[in-house]
Amino acid sequence: MIRTIQIGKYSTAQGVLVRQLPNGLIVIRTGQKLLTGRPISKRAA
C-alpha cells in the first residue's frame, strides 16, 4: 500500500508502507531508503 508521510514542516514523501510504530509514526520505503514520519490523512476529491 502506498502511503504519504510528512517528514518536515514543508516536506512530504510517498512510498510503500513498511510498518506502523507504537507512537503513531509510520515507516515507508522509497527506493532503497526507509523514511519515518507522520501519516497524512486521505482527502475526498
C-alpha positions as CSV (number, residue, x, y, z in Angstrom):
1,M,0.0,0.0,0.0
2,I,1.4,3.4,-1.0
3,R,1.3,6.0,1.9
4,T,2.3,9.6,2.2
5,I,4.1,11.0,5.2
6,Q,5.2,14.4,6.4
7,I,8.9,14.3,7.2
8,G,9.4,18.0,7.9
9,K,7.4,21.2,8.2
10,Y,7.3,21.5,4.4
11,S,8.4,18.1,3.2
12,T,6.4,15.0,2.3
13,A,7.3,11.7,0.8
14,Q,5.4,8.8,-0.8
15,G,6.4,5.1,-0.6
16,V,5.4,1.6,0.2
17,L,4.2,1.1,3.8
18,V,6.7,-1.0,5.8
19,R,5.4,-0.8,9.4
20,Q,3.5,1.3,11.9
21,L,5.3,2.3,15.1
22,P,3.6,2.4,18.5
23,N,4.0,6.2,18.8
24,G,1.8,6.8,15.7
25,L,4.6,7.3,13.1
26,I,4.9,5.1,10.0
27,V,7.9,3.8,8.1
28,I,7.9,3.8,4.3
29,R,10.3,2.6,1.7
30,T,11.3,4.9,-1.1
31,G,13.6,3.0,-3.4
32,Q,16.3,1.8,-1.0
33,K,15.8,4.3,1.7
34,L,13.5,3.9,4.7
35,L,11.8,7.1,6.0
36,T,9.8,7.7,9.1
37,G,7.2,10.4,9.6
38,R,3.6,11.3,10.4
39,P,1.0,9.9,8.2
40,I,-1.1,12.3,6.1
41,S,-4.8,11.6,6.1
42,K,-6.6,10.9,2.8
43,R,-8.9,13.7,1.5
44,A,-12.1,13.3,-0.5
45,A,-11.7,14.5,-4.1
